[in-house]
Amino acid sequence: MRGIIKTISINLLVLYLVSQIFQGMVFKNGVHSFITSGLFLALSSMIVKPLINIMILPINLITFGLFRWISSAATLYIVTLFLPDFLINEFYFKGFTSLWVDIPVIKTQGFFAIILFSFAISIFNTILHWITK
């Protein structure tokens, strides 16, 4: 039970961080749709993601884990299908420039937006799970 609550809270925090850093993720009913989509994302990550990982296991083994992003993108797409208040219109990143790093503006729509959001959610999720261990 403690692991489920930890996963749900981390997914809510990750969803909030990603929606603040990148633009294009829409919660139509505000906080209610945000919490609902966070809960549904956490539950689908715990139930659907392992099933998808088993189905893509041969491809994943051949590519040394590079196709694992398919399961993250599929779970995010499933959440957008089942929750009409949660939309991904586009992926827009304003860019970042510092003394050492220069990241250009990134803007995409459709399937590529879901893939980029799933990458961002996976990265933040991995970092927060690593910190909370």
N, C-alpha and C positions, 0 to 999 in steps of 0.2 A: 504494500500500500504506500509505503514511504517513497519507493521508486517511481510509482505512478504520479504522485503529487510533485516530486522533483522534476520529472519529465514535463509535466503540464506547465509548471511554473517557468521552467527554462524556455519552453516553446513560446509561452506568452511574452517573456522578456525579449526573446530573439525576434519574434514577429514585430514587436514594438520598435526595436532598434533598427531593423531592416526597413520598416515603413517610414522611419524618420530620416534615415540616411539616403535612401533611394526613393524616387517618386514614381508613382504609377499604380501603387497598391491602394485600392479603394475599399473603405468600410462604410457602406451606405447608412447604417443606423448607428454609427458612432461606436461608443464603448460596448454596447450590446453585441453588435456584429463582430467587433474585435475579439471579445472574450469567446464568443461562439466559434469563430474561425480558429482561434488559438487552441481551444479544446479539441476541435475536430481535427486539426493538424497533428496534435499530439497523439490522439487515438489512432489516426490513420498511419502515423509513423510507427506506432507500436504493433499494429495489426497488419496493414497492407504492405508496408515496406519490406518486412522479412519475406513475405510471399513473392513479391516481385524480385527480390534478391535471389531467391531460389530459382525462379524461372530464368533469370539472366546469368546464372552461375557459369555455364560454359563460356559465354562471351567474356564474362568478367575474369575468368581464369586465363583465357588466351591473351587478354589485353592487360593483365596484371592489375586489375581493379580500376581501370580507366572508365569503364562503363557503369560504375556504381551510381553516377549522377542520374542515370535513367530512373532509378527507383525514387530519388528525391523529387525529380520533375514530375513523375507520375503521381506521387502522393499529393503534391501541390495542385496538380491539375484536377485530381479527384475532389479536393476540397473546394475548388472553384466551381466544379460541376454541381455538387450537392448543396452548396450555400449560395443562394442568389444575392445575398447582401455583401459577399466578398468577391471583388473583381480585381483582375490584373489587366489594366488597360495597356500599359506600356512600362518599360524599364527605362528610367532616366536618371543618370548620374551626372552631376554638374561638373565633375572633374576635380582634380586636386593638384596643386602645385606647391612644392617646397624646394628647399635647397638641394635635396638629394633625389626626390621623386617627382615625376611629372606624369599624372594619369589624365588622359584626355577625356572629353565629354563622351558619354556612351548613351545612345538613345536607340531603342528598338521596340518592336511591338509583336504581338502574337505569340507564337511558339517560342521564339528566342527570348522574349520577356519572361516567360515561365521558367525557361532554363537558367537565365541569369539570376532570377529571384531564388530559384532552388539552390544555385551555387552559393549565393549570399547567406541564405538560411542555413545551409549545411556548414559553412565556415564558422558562422557565429555560434551555431549549436555545438559544434565540436569544441570550440574554444571554451564555451561556458561549461560544458560537461567535463572538460579537462580541469578547469579551475575548481569546480565543486567536488572533485574526487577526494 
